[in-house]
Amino acid sequence: MARQPNKNDSATILIRPSAEVAFYLDELASIGIHGKTRAEVAKTMVGTEIERLIREGIVRLRKTPKK
């Protein structure tokens, strides 16, 4: 089933993980809970970690700038 288009603005970033990190991203992708591809897993994990940092007060939640 095709995914619905993302309604939020998005930005493209490029990451170059070590071979070890890429291995674990692939392992998680094979499970499918955090995404079905290496990129989807990385996206989910980055978002989850940012949410944790905000929740714990390490990062302050701010409004994102409008384009």
SELUM-37150 format. One record per residue: residue in three letters; x, y, z of N, C-alpha, C, O, CB in turn. Coordinates in steps of 0.2 Angstrom, whole numbers, plus 5000, padded with zeros to 4 digits. Each point is the difference from the previous one (the first is absolute). Glycine has a CB too. Example, Ala and Ser with C-alpha at 12.3 -4.5 7.8 and 13.67 -1.06 7.14 Angstrom:
2
ALA506649725039499650065000500450065000500549995003498649955003SER500750114990500450065001499650055003500350065001500349914989
REM end
This chain:
67
MET500449945000499650065000500450065000500550015004498649935002ALA500850114990500450064999499950055006499450005003500549994985ARG500650045014499950055006499750064998500150024994500949935011GLN498750095000499750064998500650055000500549995003498449985003PRO501050084990500550065000500150035006499550015004500250014984ASN500950005014500250035006499650075000500250044995500949905006LYS498550085004499750065000500450065003499950065000499049885001ASN501750045002500450045004500650024995500249964995499549995016ASP500650114990500650024996500549965002500049975006499750154993SER500849864996500549965002500750034997500050044996499249865004ALA501350075003500750024997500449944999499949955003500050165004THR500549894988500449954998500750005004500350064999499149934990ILE500849965014500750005003500449944998499649954998500050115012LEU501049944989500449954998500449975006500450045003499750004985ILE499949905014500449975005500449954997499849964996499450075013ARG501449964994500449944998500249965006500650025003499950054987PRO499149895012500249965006500549954999500249984994498650035009SER501549975002500649955000499749944998499449995000501250065009ALA499849904989499749934997499749975006499549974999501450024993GLU499350025014499749975006499350035001499549965001501650025004VAL498850084995499350035000499649984995499449995001501150115005ALA499749904988499649984994499849935001499449984998501250104994PHE499849885011499849935001499450005005499549964998501750005000TYR498850075007499550005005499350044997499549975001501450035008LEU499250054987499450034996499749944996499450005000501150125000ASP499949854996499749944996499749955004499549974998501450054994GLU499449965014499749955004499350025003499549974999501650005004LEU498950104999499350025002499550014994499449995001501250075008ALA499749964985499550004994499749934999499549994998501250114997SER499749855006499849934999499449985004499649964999501550014997ILE498950065010499549995005499450044998499449975001501450015008GLY499350084989499450044997499750045005499550044998500349874994ILE500350095014499750045005500150084999499650045001500549865007HIS500550114991500250074999500050034993500250064999500549925012GLY499249984984500050014993500249944996500349955003500050175000LYS499649894991500249944996500750014996500249954997498550035002THR501650085001500650014997500550035005499850035005499649984984ARG501249995009500550035005499950075001500050035005500849894990ALA498950125000499950075000499450015005500050055004500549974984GLU499049945011499450015004500149995008499850035004499549934986VAL501249995011500249985007500350065003499950025005500249864992ALA500450154999500450055002499650065002500050045005500949924988LYS498650065002499550055001499649995006499950055004500049974984THR499849925014499749995006500450015006499850035005499549894988MET501350055007500450015006500250075001500150025006500349864992VAL499850164997500250075001499450035003500050045005500849964986GLY498650005006499450035003499849985007499950045005499749964984THR500549935013499949985007500550035004499850025006499749874990GLU501150115003500550035004499950075001500150035006500749894990ILE499050124999499950075001499450015005500050045004500449994984GLU499149935011499450005005500249995007499850035005499449934986ARG501349995010500249985007500450065003499950025005500249864991LEU500350154999500450065003499650065002500250035005500749934987ILE498650055004499550055002499649985006500050055005499949984983ARG499949915013499649985006500550015006499750025005499649904988GLU501350065007500550005005500250075002500450015004499949874993GLY499650174998500250075002500750014997500350065001498949955009ILE501149954987500750014997499950054994500550044999499949845005VAL499150114992499950054994499350035002499649975002501149964990ARG499350145007499450045001499650004993500350014995500350065014LEU498849914992499550004994499950084998499850045004499749855000ARG500650124989499950064998499650004993499949944998501250105007LYS498650014993499650004994500550004994500550035001498650035005THR500749904989500549994994499950074996499450025000500549855000PRO500650154997499950064996499649994994500049944997501150105007LYS498550014994499649994994500450024994500550045000498449995006LYS500949934988500450024994499850064997500250024994500049865004
REM end
